[in-house]
């Protein structure tokens, strides 16, 4: 039983921590996009 609970906890932690990494990646991509748009406006 303990092993099963451990596996469940690990998978839950994995589910929780993955979106954070995803958010950081999308945030960086959006920032890069905004920078590109600003760059386009200047020309």
N, C-alpha and C positions, 0 to 999 in steps of 0.2 A: 504493500500500500504506500509506503513512504516513497519508493522509487517513482510510482505513478504521480504522486503529488509533486515531486521534484520536477518531473518532466512537464507537468501542466504549468508550474510556475515559470519554468524556463521558456516555454512557448509563449506564455503571457507576456513575460518581460521582452521577448523578442518582438512581439506584436507592438508593444508599447514603444520600444526604443527605435524601431525602424522608421516610423513616420517622422520622428525628429530629424533623422538624417535626410529623409526625403524633403522635409520642409526647408532645411538649410540649402539643399541643392536647388530647389525651385526658387528660393529667395535670391540666391546668387544669380541664377539664370534671369530672373526678372530684373534684377539690378543691372545686369549686363545689357539686357534689352533696353532699359530706360536710357542707359548711357549711349547706346547706339542711336536711339531716337534723338536724343539731344544733339549728338554729333551730326546727324542728318540735318537737323534744323539749322545748324550754324552755317552749313554750306549753301 
